[in-house]
């Protein structure tokens, strides 16, 4: 059994090596960027473990021995799931491994802007300590925290924000406006944008959510609102966001994910004083890393052994035969 890790920016793959050895599997670590890189590295592989490298129909056609593709993470937007399903290839992810971490990071980012932490820090470092450097600040009990996407991470974020005293509202197209879930009232998207002082994004990147936050959506947000994004960079139109920050329409934006990622040198977000940026780190804790690695390997090893994995995006491939 040959398993290829197409790309991984973790400090080590020791856990993956240990699990592969326990199952008599060969494990190969590559650092692929393009589909061509994946094809070259994945020759003869039974399974691919991917972080950011693209897995499309071209890759799968060139690697006919691959039976499983597993992603380090929850989202599978770098994998053509339809192409994989058509070829009988199982696509696995790791849902829930970092719900607490991402929710906590989203709230931390929101508070960094809401409490003016960066501006206050800069005033101290410049030798001009000034509690007014951040501008007017408000207590959280007077603010509304809007959660866009009310899945597991969105619900966890809502719970944490409520614990800080925010009035929490949410929007998720799966639910009707006025419906109350976990004590949180659901609003229409436009209602949430108009009501929320903080808008925190927790949606997958699919065609319907690409540039969900565009110039029109930003214009509908409350003046002085804060945008937080810990889901996918492509959910936000970066150019429109820069314009909204430059124009003072928003109090700030706190982004763990951006589009493009990483930002190129000289990008205006890098020098925008109203922007707080972290390097796609919301998922990270020592515990989440360990869980992620064990589950991603357990999933591909199960598929290769003819066993249904615990986490699979396209379970229909396990119960049918793909025509030759």
The 8 nearest C-alpha neighbors of each residue, nearest first, counted from 0:
[[1, 24, 25, 45, 2, 23, 44, 303],
 [2, 0, 25, 44, 45, 24, 26, 3],
 [1, 3, 46, 26, 44, 47, 45, 25],
 [4, 2, 27, 47, 5, 26, 28, 41],
 [3, 5, 48, 28, 6, 47, 49, 29],
 [4, 6, 29, 49, 31, 3, 30, 48],
 [7, 5, 30, 31, 29, 4, 50, 49],
 [6, 8, 9, 50, 30, 5, 4, 49],
 [7, 9, 10, 6, 50, 11, 30, 12],
 [10, 8, 11, 7, 12, 288, 6, 292],
 [9, 11, 8, 12, 7, 13, 288, 14],
 [12, 10, 9, 13, 14, 8, 7, 15],
 [13, 11, 15, 14, 16, 9, 10, 292],
 [12, 14, 16, 15, 11, 17, 18, 10],
 [15, 13, 17, 16, 12, 18, 292, 293],
 [14, 16, 18, 12, 13, 17, 19, 296],
 [17, 15, 13, 19, 14, 18, 20, 12],
 [16, 18, 14, 20, 15, 19, 13, 21],
 [17, 19, 21, 15, 20, 16, 14, 22],
 [20, 18, 24, 16, 22, 21, 17, 15],
 [19, 21, 23, 17, 22, 18, 24, 16],
 [20, 22, 18, 19, 23, 17, 24, 16],
 [23, 21, 19, 20, 24, 18, 300, 17],
 [24, 22, 20, 21, 19, 25, 0, 18],
 [25, 23, 19, 0, 22, 20, 1, 26],
 [24, 26, 1, 0, 2, 19, 27, 23],
 [27, 25, 2, 3, 1, 24, 19, 16],
 [26, 28, 3, 4, 2, 29, 25, 1],
 [29, 27, 4, 3, 5, 26, 30, 6],
 [30, 28, 5, 6, 31, 4, 27, 40],
 [31, 29, 6, 5, 32, 7, 28, 4],
 [32, 30, 36, 6, 5, 37, 33, 29],
 [31, 33, 52, 36, 30, 34, 53, 37],
 [34, 32, 36, 35, 31, 52, 53, 37],
 [33, 35, 37, 36, 53, 58, 38, 54],
 [34, 36, 38, 33, 37, 39, 58, 32],
 [35, 37, 31, 33, 39, 34, 38, 40],
 [38, 36, 34, 40, 35, 39, 41, 31],
 [39, 37, 35, 41, 36, 40, 58, 34],
 [38, 40, 36, 37, 41, 42, 35, 34],
 [41, 39, 37, 38, 42, 36, 29, 5],
 [42, 40, 38, 44, 37, 39, 3, 43],
 [41, 43, 44, 40, 39, 62, 38, 61],
 [44, 42, 64, 41, 45, 62, 1, 65],
 [45, 43, 1, 41, 46, 42, 2, 65],
 [44, 46, 65, 1, 64, 66, 2, 0],
 [47, 45, 67, 2, 65, 44, 66, 68],
 [48, 46, 68, 3, 4, 2, 49, 69],
 [47, 49, 4, 69, 70, 68, 5, 3],
 [50, 48, 70, 5, 6, 4, 51, 52],
 [49, 51, 71, 6, 70, 7, 52, 48],
 [50, 52, 49, 53, 77, 6, 32, 7],
 [51, 53, 32, 31, 50, 49, 33, 6],
 [54, 52, 77, 34, 78, 55, 33, 51],
 [55, 53, 78, 58, 79, 77, 52, 34],
 [56, 54, 79, 58, 57, 78, 53, 59],
 [55, 57, 59, 82, 58, 60, 79, 54],
 [58, 56, 60, 55, 59, 61, 34, 54],
 [59, 57, 61, 55, 56, 60, 38, 54],
 [58, 60, 62, 56, 61, 57, 63, 55],
 [61, 59, 57, 62, 58, 63, 56, 86],
 [60, 62, 58, 59, 63, 57, 38, 42],
 [63, 61, 59, 60, 64, 65, 42, 58],
 [64, 62, 65, 60, 61, 59, 66, 43],
 [65, 63, 45, 62, 44, 43, 66, 46],
 [66, 64, 45, 46, 63, 44, 67, 62],
 [65, 67, 88, 45, 46, 89, 64, 303],
 [68, 66, 89, 46, 88, 65, 90, 299],
 [67, 69, 47, 90, 46, 48, 89, 91],
 [70, 68, 91, 48, 92, 90, 295, 49],
 [71, 69, 49, 92, 72, 48, 50, 91],
 [70, 72, 50, 49, 295, 291, 92, 69],
 [73, 71, 93, 70, 92, 74, 94, 291],
 [72, 74, 94, 93, 92, 75, 71, 70],
 [75, 73, 76, 72, 203, 92, 204, 70],
 [74, 76, 78, 77, 73, 70, 92, 72],
 [75, 77, 78, 74, 204, 79, 205, 203],
 [78, 76, 53, 75, 54, 51, 79, 52],
 [79, 77, 54, 76, 75, 80, 55, 53],
 [80, 78, 55, 82, 81, 54, 83, 77],
 [79, 81, 83, 82, 78, 84, 90, 313],
 [82, 80, 84, 83, 79, 85, 86, 78],
 [81, 83, 85, 56, 79, 80, 84, 86],
 [84, 82, 88, 80, 86, 81, 85, 87],
 [83, 85, 87, 81, 86, 82, 88, 80],
 [84, 86, 82, 83, 87, 81, 321, 88],
 [87, 85, 83, 84, 88, 321, 82, 59],
 [86, 88, 84, 316, 85, 321, 83, 89],
 [89, 87, 66, 83, 67, 86, 84, 90],
 [88, 90, 67, 68, 316, 66, 313, 91],
 [91, 89, 68, 312, 69, 311, 67, 313],
 [92, 90, 311, 69, 310, 312, 68, 70],
 [91, 93, 70, 73, 69, 72, 310, 94],
 [94, 92, 73, 72, 96, 310, 295, 95],
 [95, 93, 73, 96, 92, 72, 310, 97],
 [94, 96, 98, 97, 93, 151, 73, 152],
 [95, 97, 94, 287, 98, 291, 93, 290],
 [98, 96, 100, 282, 99, 95, 287, 101],
 [99, 97, 152, 95, 101, 100, 96, 102],
 [98, 100, 102, 97, 101, 103, 155, 152],
 [99, 101, 97, 103, 282, 102, 98, 104],
 [102, 100, 281, 104, 282, 103, 98, 99],
 [103, 101, 156, 105, 99, 104, 100, 152],
 [102, 104, 100, 106, 101, 105, 99, 107],
 [103, 105, 107, 101, 281, 102, 106, 108],
 [106, 104, 102, 108, 107, 103, 101, 109],
 [105, 107, 109, 103, 108, 104, 110, 102],
 [108, 106, 104, 110, 109, 105, 103, 111],
 [109, 107, 111, 105, 106, 110, 253, 104],
 [108, 110, 106, 107, 111, 112, 113, 105],
 [109, 111, 113, 107, 112, 108, 114, 106],
 [110, 112, 108, 116, 109, 114, 113, 115],
 [113, 111, 115, 110, 114, 109, 251, 116],
 [112, 114, 110, 115, 111, 109, 136, 137],
 [115, 113, 116, 112, 110, 111, 136, 133],
 [116, 114, 133, 112, 118, 113, 117, 111],
 [115, 117, 111, 119, 114, 118, 120, 112],
 [116, 118, 120, 119, 115, 121, 111, 112],
 [119, 117, 121, 133, 120, 115, 116, 132],
 [120, 118, 122, 116, 121, 117, 132, 133],
 [119, 121, 117, 123, 118, 122, 116, 124],
 [120, 122, 124, 118, 119, 123, 125, 117],
 [123, 121, 128, 127, 119, 125, 120, 124],
 [122, 124, 128, 126, 120, 125, 121, 127],
 [123, 125, 121, 126, 122, 120, 127, 128],
 [124, 126, 122, 123, 127, 121, 128, 120],
 [127, 125, 123, 124, 128, 122, 121, 129],
 [126, 128, 122, 125, 123, 129, 124, 121],
 [129, 127, 123, 122, 126, 130, 119, 125],
 [128, 130, 131, 132, 122, 127, 119, 123],
 [129, 131, 132, 119, 128, 133, 134, 122],
 [130, 132, 129, 134, 133, 135, 119, 136],
 [133, 131, 129, 134, 130, 119, 118, 122],
 [134, 132, 115, 118, 131, 119, 135, 130],
 [133, 135, 131, 132, 136, 115, 130, 118],
 [134, 136, 133, 137, 131, 132, 115, 114],
 [137, 135, 114, 134, 113, 138, 133, 115],
 [138, 136, 139, 135, 141, 142, 113, 114],
 [139, 137, 140, 141, 136, 142, 164, 165],
 [138, 140, 142, 165, 141, 164, 137, 163],
 [139, 141, 164, 165, 138, 142, 166, 163],
 [142, 140, 139, 138, 137, 143, 165, 166],
 [141, 143, 139, 140, 165, 196, 166, 144],
 [144, 142, 166, 195, 196, 165, 167, 145],
 [143, 145, 197, 167, 195, 165, 196, 166],
 [146, 144, 198, 168, 195, 169, 197, 167],
 [145, 147, 169, 199, 198, 148, 153, 200],
 [148, 146, 170, 200, 201, 169, 199, 171],
 [149, 147, 201, 171, 202, 153, 150, 170],
 [150, 148, 153, 154, 171, 147, 151, 169],
 [149, 151, 153, 152, 148, 154, 201, 202],
 [150, 152, 154, 153, 155, 149, 98, 95],
 [153, 151, 98, 155, 154, 150, 102, 156],
 [152, 154, 149, 156, 150, 155, 151, 201],
 [155, 153, 157, 151, 156, 152, 149, 150],
 [154, 156, 152, 158, 157, 153, 102, 151],
 [157, 155, 102, 153, 159, 154, 158, 152],
 [158, 156, 154, 160, 155, 159, 161, 153],
 [157, 159, 155, 161, 156, 160, 162, 154],
 [158, 160, 162, 156, 161, 157, 155, 163],
 [161, 159, 157, 163, 162, 158, 165, 156],
 [162, 160, 165, 164, 158, 163, 159, 157],
 [161, 163, 159, 160, 164, 158, 165, 157],
 [164, 162, 160, 161, 165, 159, 139, 140],
 [163, 165, 140, 161, 162, 139, 166, 160],
 [166, 164, 140, 161, 139, 143, 142, 160],
 [165, 167, 143, 144, 161, 142, 164, 140],
 [166, 168, 144, 143, 165, 145, 161, 183],
 [169, 167, 145, 184, 183, 185, 146, 144],
 [170, 168, 146, 185, 145, 147, 186, 184],
 [169, 171, 147, 186, 185, 188, 187, 148],
 [170, 172, 148, 173, 149, 174, 147, 169],
 [173, 171, 174, 170, 175, 187, 148, 188],
 [174, 172, 171, 175, 170, 149, 148, 176],
 [173, 175, 172, 171, 176, 178, 185, 170],
 [174, 176, 178, 177, 185, 173, 172, 186],
 [177, 175, 186, 185, 178, 187, 174, 184],
 [176, 178, 185, 184, 186, 175, 179, 187],
 [177, 179, 185, 176, 175, 184, 180, 174],
 [178, 180, 184, 183, 182, 185, 177, 181],
 [181, 179, 183, 182, 184, 178, 185, 154],
 [182, 180, 183, 179, 154, 158, 184, 157],
 [181, 183, 180, 179, 184, 167, 158, 168],
 [184, 182, 180, 179, 181, 168, 167, 185],
 [183, 185, 179, 168, 178, 177, 169, 180],
 [184, 186, 169, 176, 177, 170, 178, 179],
 [187, 185, 176, 170, 190, 191, 169, 177],
 [186, 188, 190, 189, 176, 170, 191, 185],
 [187, 189, 191, 190, 170, 192, 186, 171],
 [190, 188, 192, 191, 187, 193, 219, 186],
 [191, 189, 187, 193, 188, 192, 186, 194],
 [190, 192, 194, 188, 193, 189, 186, 195],
 [193, 191, 220, 189, 190, 194, 195, 219],
 [192, 194, 190, 220, 191, 221, 219, 195],
 [195, 193, 191, 192, 190, 196, 221, 143],
 [196, 194, 143, 145, 197, 144, 192, 191],
 [195, 197, 224, 143, 142, 144, 225, 221],
 [196, 198, 225, 144, 195, 224, 145, 226],
 [199, 197, 145, 226, 227, 195, 146, 225],
 [198, 200, 227, 146, 228, 145, 147, 226],
 [199, 201, 147, 228, 202, 227, 146, 230],
 [202, 200, 148, 230, 153, 147, 199, 152],
 [201, 203, 148, 200, 230, 204, 147, 208],
 [204, 202, 205, 74, 230, 231, 201, 208],
 [203, 205, 208, 231, 209, 234, 202, 76],
 [204, 206, 208, 207, 203, 209, 76, 234],
 [207, 205, 209, 208, 204, 210, 211, 234],
 [206, 208, 205, 209, 211, 204, 210, 234],
 [209, 207, 211, 205, 206, 234, 204, 210],
 [208, 210, 234, 206, 211, 233, 207, 204],
 [211, 209, 234, 235, 236, 212, 213, 233],
 [210, 212, 208, 234, 209, 213, 235, 207],
 [213, 211, 235, 210, 216, 236, 234, 217],
 [212, 214, 236, 216, 210, 215, 211, 239],
 [213, 215, 239, 217, 216, 218, 212, 240],
 [214, 216, 218, 213, 217, 219, 212, 239],
 [217, 215, 219, 213, 212, 218, 214, 220],
 [216, 218, 214, 220, 219, 215, 213, 212],
 [217, 219, 215, 216, 220, 214, 248, 221],
 [220, 218, 216, 217, 192, 193, 215, 221],
 [221, 219, 192, 193, 217, 218, 222, 216],
 [220, 222, 224, 193, 223, 219, 196, 192],
 [223, 221, 248, 224, 249, 220, 250, 247],
 [222, 224, 250, 249, 248, 221, 225, 196],
 [223, 225, 196, 249, 221, 250, 222, 197],
 [224, 226, 197, 251, 252, 250, 249, 196],
 [225, 227, 252, 198, 197, 199, 253, 251],
 [228, 226, 199, 253, 254, 252, 198, 200],
 [229, 227, 254, 200, 230, 199, 255, 256],
 [228, 230, 255, 256, 105, 254, 231, 200],
 [229, 231, 201, 228, 202, 200, 203, 256],
 [232, 230, 233, 256, 234, 204, 229, 203],
 [231, 233, 257, 258, 256, 234, 235, 230],
 [232, 234, 235, 258, 231, 209, 210, 204],
 [233, 235, 210, 209, 211, 232, 208, 231],
 [236, 234, 210, 212, 233, 237, 232, 211],
 [235, 237, 210, 213, 239, 238, 212, 240],
 [238, 236, 240, 239, 235, 241, 258, 257],
 [239, 237, 241, 240, 236, 242, 214, 213],
 [240, 238, 214, 242, 236, 237, 241, 213],
 [239, 241, 237, 243, 242, 238, 244, 236],
 [242, 240, 244, 238, 243, 239, 245, 237],
 [241, 243, 245, 239, 240, 244, 246, 238],
 [244, 242, 240, 246, 248, 241, 245, 249],
 [243, 245, 247, 241, 246, 242, 249, 248],
 [246, 244, 242, 247, 243, 241, 271, 248],
 [245, 247, 243, 244, 248, 242, 249, 241],
 [248, 246, 244, 249, 245, 243, 250, 223],
 [247, 249, 243, 222, 246, 223, 244, 250],
 [250, 248, 223, 224, 251, 247, 244, 222],
 [251, 249, 223, 224, 225, 247, 273, 248],
 [252, 250, 273, 225, 249, 274, 112, 226],
 [251, 253, 226, 274, 225, 227, 275, 254],
 [254, 252, 275, 227, 108, 274, 276, 226],
 [255, 253, 228, 276, 256, 227, 275, 252],
 [254, 256, 277, 279, 229, 278, 276, 228],
 [257, 255, 232, 279, 254, 231, 229, 228],
 [258, 256, 232, 260, 259, 254, 255, 233],
 [259, 257, 232, 260, 233, 237, 256, 262],
 [258, 260, 262, 257, 261, 232, 263, 233],
 [261, 259, 258, 262, 257, 256, 232, 263],
 [260, 262, 259, 263, 257, 258, 278, 256],
 [261, 263, 260, 259, 266, 264, 257, 258],
 [264, 262, 266, 265, 261, 259, 260, 269],
 [265, 263, 266, 262, 269, 267, 261, 268],
 [264, 266, 267, 263, 269, 270, 262, 268],
 [265, 267, 268, 264, 269, 263, 262, 270],
 [268, 266, 269, 270, 271, 265, 241, 264],
 [269, 267, 271, 270, 266, 241, 274, 262],
 [268, 270, 267, 266, 271, 265, 274, 262],
 [269, 271, 268, 267, 272, 266, 265, 274],
 [270, 272, 268, 273, 274, 269, 267, 245],
 [273, 271, 274, 270, 275, 118, 268, 269],
 [272, 274, 251, 271, 252, 244, 250, 275],
 [275, 273, 252, 272, 271, 251, 253, 276],
 [276, 274, 253, 254, 252, 273, 277, 108],
 [277, 275, 254, 255, 253, 274, 278, 269],
 [276, 278, 255, 279, 254, 280, 275, 256],
 [279, 277, 280, 255, 276, 256, 261, 281],
 [280, 278, 255, 256, 281, 277, 282, 229],
 [279, 281, 278, 282, 283, 277, 255, 104],
 [282, 280, 101, 104, 283, 279, 100, 255],
 [283, 281, 101, 97, 100, 280, 284, 287],
 [282, 284, 280, 281, 287, 288, 100, 285],
 [285, 283, 287, 286, 288, 282, 100, 97],
 [284, 286, 288, 287, 289, 283, 290, 282],
 [285, 287, 284, 289, 288, 290, 283, 291],
 [286, 288, 290, 284, 289, 285, 97, 96],
 [289, 287, 291, 285, 286, 290, 284, 292],
 [288, 290, 286, 292, 287, 291, 293, 285],
 [289, 291, 287, 293, 288, 292, 294, 286],
 [292, 290, 288, 294, 289, 293, 287, 295],
 [291, 293, 295, 289, 290, 294, 288, 296],
 [294, 292, 290, 296, 291, 295, 297, 289],
 [293, 295, 297, 291, 296, 292, 290, 298],
 [294, 296, 298, 292, 297, 293, 291, 69],
 [295, 297, 298, 299, 294, 293, 300, 292],
 [296, 298, 294, 300, 295, 299, 293, 301],
 [297, 299, 308, 301, 295, 296, 300, 294],
 [300, 298, 302, 301, 296, 297, 67, 303],
 [299, 301, 303, 297, 298, 302, 296, 304],
 [300, 302, 306, 304, 298, 299, 308, 303],
 [303, 301, 305, 299, 306, 304, 300, 307],
 [302, 304, 300, 301, 305, 299, 66, 45],
 [305, 303, 301, 302, 306, 300, 299, 307],
 [306, 304, 302, 303, 301, 307, 317, 300],
 [305, 307, 301, 302, 304, 308, 303, 300],
 [308, 306, 302, 301, 309, 305, 317, 298],
 [309, 307, 298, 301, 310, 302, 306, 311],
 [308, 310, 298, 311, 307, 297, 294, 301],
 [311, 309, 308, 91, 92, 93, 298, 312],
 [310, 312, 91, 313, 90, 314, 92, 308],
 [311, 313, 90, 91, 314, 310, 92, 89],
 [312, 314, 315, 311, 90, 316, 89, 84],
 [315, 313, 316, 317, 311, 312, 89, 318],
 [314, 316, 317, 313, 318, 319, 84, 87],
 [317, 315, 87, 314, 318, 319, 84, 89],
 [318, 316, 315, 314, 319, 307, 89, 87],
 [319, 317, 316, 315, 320, 314, 87, 307],
 [318, 320, 316, 317, 321, 315, 87, 322],
 [319, 321, 322, 318, 87, 316, 317, 323],
 [320, 322, 87, 86, 323, 319, 85, 316],
 [323, 321, 320, 86, 87, 85, 319, 316],
 [322, 321, 320, 86, 87, 85, 63, 319]]
